[in-house]
Amino acid sequence: MLDALAKGVLEATKQEHKKKGRVEGRAEEGWLVLDYGDVVVHLFSPDMREYYDLEELWSDGKILLRMQ
């Protein structure tokens, strides 16, 4: 599922914004990072999302979009 989400984000971003992202991580490990330089997209499995709890870690950061 994470691979499909990453593929969709990469394709849409390339087509709509002419930006090419770099993928880090492996879907089997439950966490992928798409790095666009100024923007970083985190894709988590439900277990990894709960474990890392980035919302708490980055509580002072600005959330641009949250999808569940």
Phi and psi restraints in degrees (value plus and minus 20) as a CYANA .aco file:
   2 LEU   PHI     -84.3   -44.3
   2 LEU   PSI     -57.1   -17.1
   3 ASP   PHI     -81.6   -41.6
   3 ASP   PSI     -61.0   -21.0
   4 ALA   PHI     -86.7   -46.7
   4 ALA   PSI     -60.8   -20.8
   5 LEU   PHI     -82.7   -42.7
   5 LEU   PSI     -65.3   -25.3
   6 ALA   PHI     -81.6   -41.6
   6 ALA   PSI     -64.2   -24.2
   7 LYS   PHI     -80.2   -40.2
   7 LYS   PSI     -63.7   -23.7
   8 GLY   PHI     -82.7   -42.7
   8 GLY   PSI     -63.5   -23.5
   9 VAL   PHI     -85.1   -45.1
   9 VAL   PSI     -65.8   -25.8
  10 LEU   PHI     -80.2   -40.2
  10 LEU   PSI     -65.9   -25.9
  11 GLU   PHI     -85.9   -45.9
  11 GLU   PSI     -65.3   -25.3
  12 ALA   PHI     -85.4   -45.4
  12 ALA   PSI     -61.7   -21.7
  13 THR   PHI     -87.4   -47.4
  13 THR   PSI     -59.5   -19.5
  14 LYS   PHI     -86.0   -46.0
  14 LYS   PSI     -64.3   -24.3
  15 GLN   PHI     -90.6   -50.6
  15 GLN   PSI     -66.7   -26.7
  16 GLU   PHI    -104.5   -64.5
  16 GLU   PSI     -49.5    -9.5
  17 HIS   PHI    -143.5  -103.5
  17 HIS   PSI     -19.2    20.8
  18 LYS   PHI      36.0    76.0
  18 LYS   PSI      14.1    54.1
  19 LYS   PHI    -132.2   -92.2
  19 LYS   PSI     114.5   154.5
  20 LYS   PHI    -126.6   -86.6
  20 LYS   PSI     105.2   145.2
  21 GLY   PHI    -119.4   -79.4
  21 GLY   PSI     143.1   183.1
  22 ARG   PHI    -134.6   -94.6
  22 ARG   PSI     113.6   153.6
  23 VAL   PHI    -119.0   -79.0
  23 VAL   PSI     112.4   152.4
  24 GLU   PHI    -142.6  -102.6
  24 GLU   PSI     125.3   165.3
  25 GLY   PHI      77.0   117.0
  25 GLY   PSI     159.5   199.5
  26 ARG   PHI    -152.8  -112.8
  26 ARG   PSI     117.0   157.0
  27 ALA   PHI     -78.8   -38.8
  27 ALA   PSI     -54.9   -14.9
  28 GLU   PHI     -82.4   -42.4
  28 GLU   PSI     -44.2    -4.2
  29 GLU   PHI    -108.1   -68.1
  29 GLU   PSI     -27.5    12.5
  30 GLY   PHI      71.2   111.2
  30 GLY   PSI     -12.7    27.3
  31 TRP   PHI    -172.5  -132.5
  31 TRP   PSI     104.8   144.8
  32 LEU   PHI    -142.0  -102.0
  32 LEU   PSI     124.2   164.2
  33 VAL   PHI    -140.7  -100.7
  33 VAL   PSI     108.4   148.4
  34 LEU   PHI    -127.1   -87.1
  34 LEU   PSI      96.3   136.3
  35 ASP   PHI    -124.6   -84.6
  35 ASP   PSI      98.8   138.8
  36 TYR   PHI    -132.9   -92.9
  36 TYR   PSI      -3.6    36.4
  37 GLY   PHI      70.2   110.2
  37 GLY   PSI    -105.8   -65.8
  38 ASP   PHI     -99.8   -59.8
  38 ASP   PSI     -38.3     1.7
  39 VAL   PHI    -146.7  -106.7
  39 VAL   PSI     115.0   155.0
  40 VAL   PHI    -143.1  -103.1
  40 VAL   PSI     109.3   149.3
  41 VAL   PHI    -128.4   -88.4
  41 VAL   PSI     103.2   143.2
  42 HIS   PHI    -121.8   -81.8
  42 HIS   PSI     108.9   148.9
  43 LEU   PHI    -138.7   -98.7
  43 LEU   PSI      99.0   139.0
  44 PHE   PHI    -137.6   -97.6
  44 PHE   PSI     129.7   169.7
  45 SER   PHI     -94.6   -54.6
  45 SER   PSI     140.0   180.0
  46 PRO   PHI     -76.1   -36.1
  46 PRO   PSI     -59.9   -19.9
  47 ASP   PHI     -85.6   -45.6
  47 ASP   PSI     -63.8   -23.8
  48 MET   PHI     -89.5   -49.5
  48 MET   PSI     -55.2   -15.2
  49 ARG   PHI     -81.7   -41.7
  49 ARG   PSI     -64.3   -24.3
  50 GLU   PHI     -86.7   -46.7
  50 GLU   PSI     -61.9   -21.9
  51 TYR   PHI     -84.1   -44.1
  51 TYR   PSI     -68.7   -28.7
  52 TYR   PHI    -101.9   -61.9
  52 TYR   PSI     -48.2    -8.2
  53 ASP   PHI      24.8    64.8
  53 ASP   PSI      36.8    76.8
  54 LEU   PHI     -82.0   -42.0
  54 LEU   PSI     -46.0    -6.0
  55 GLU   PHI     -79.5   -39.5
  55 GLU   PSI     -57.7   -17.7
  56 GLU   PHI     -94.4   -54.4
  56 GLU   PSI     -63.5   -23.5
  57 LEU   PHI     -80.6   -40.6
  57 LEU   PSI     -61.6   -21.6
  58 TRP   PHI    -126.2   -86.2
  58 TRP   PSI      16.2    56.2
  59 SER   PHI     -79.3   -39.3
  59 SER   PSI     -43.6    -3.6
  60 ASP   PHI    -107.5   -67.5
  60 ASP   PSI     -29.6    10.4
  61 GLY   PHI     -97.1   -57.1
  61 GLY   PSI     141.6   181.6
  62 LYS   PHI    -113.4   -73.4
  62 LYS   PSI     103.0   143.0
  63 ILE   PHI    -107.5   -67.5
  63 ILE   PSI     101.4   141.4
  64 LEU   PHI    -107.4   -67.4
  64 LEU   PSI     -56.9   -16.9
  65 LEU   PHI    -176.6  -136.6
  65 LEU   PSI     113.2   153.2
  66 ARG   PHI    -147.2  -107.2
  66 ARG   PSI     105.9   145.9
  67 MET   PHI    -146.0  -106.0
  67 MET   PSI     118.6   158.6
